[in-house]
């Protein structure tokens, strides 16, 4: 049921504070300020020596964000790979290898085949899945469910932020098991995660500003997204979401990579969406934004009040998010990125919930 929303996608975007709270509730004890993975673990997280993340599309981008969390909190090396490519690599399986699969449907053919390959190769296997009756949920050793509820819009929104929520909790749990996250740090991180739903509610208030600029962006033929650190996969996610529902060509780049080629595309006809929350990465991303402006590029800056006050001038639009700790920024910047795709698609009049050529669950390889 869409309720009073025009599309499932819009409803699912607005549901995120609730379903993220639900999902976090299954992994966090907010009073004790600790993480708790569900059920008995089929293997000991302390044995994990490296993590291989495998998924497709938006789920893969959730994994890309998680790779930053896992490496910084647990100091375990992480590799990420498209499920469709994974088996063609002849992957190296060693003791201590954990393969982590992420899938909303739990049925994506490539991800499922990769899961079976890793299990047969003697790896520890964990899966972050939204549909708990799915094949992946049944076949994985460790199931890490998301509690997003049924996702109907073809473009994944609430499943993505619920995946991020589970992965953040998992990264803390792994950090604990590896002796890298002590009780005080665990309490601090858990506390930050409990603030996410309220911060998401504040972030949703940027919808009006996004709707106001959407008709301008809808006229573009190409749109670029840039970000640095965990904001880089968010740039990739912004571009994926926009292209799949608005059919506008979009690409995401690591902010610092722009000058190695893509900056040649920049002129007044190619808007650039800059995802740059204030914090440790802000100044460098801003200098990449200024490189774009110096070449006549029009910029949309997605940041917080502080970031926009210091560097919002000269942009065609600025989208203000609440100020949050750098640990949780991807969960918050997901909101404007999704709303932007949604409102640009509305302005173009495309079929938001059923974009052409796409299926909700991809069960062929
Ligand atoms: C993008 C999108 C797809 C899916 C991908 C994986 O909005 O929805 O990229 O994320 O097809 O699907 P699942 O998560 O079901 O394995």
Boltz pocket constraint, residues with backbone or C-beta under 6 A from the ligand:
constraints:
  - pocket:
      binder: B
      contacts: [[A, 56], [A, 57], [A, 58], [A, 59], [A, 60], [A, 102], [A, 103], [A, 104], [A, 105], [A, 106], [A, 107], [A, 108], [A, 111], [A, 154], [A, 155], [A, 156], [A, 157], [A, 240], [A, 241], [A, 244], [A, 359], [A, 360], [A, 361], [A, 362]]
      max_distance: 6.0
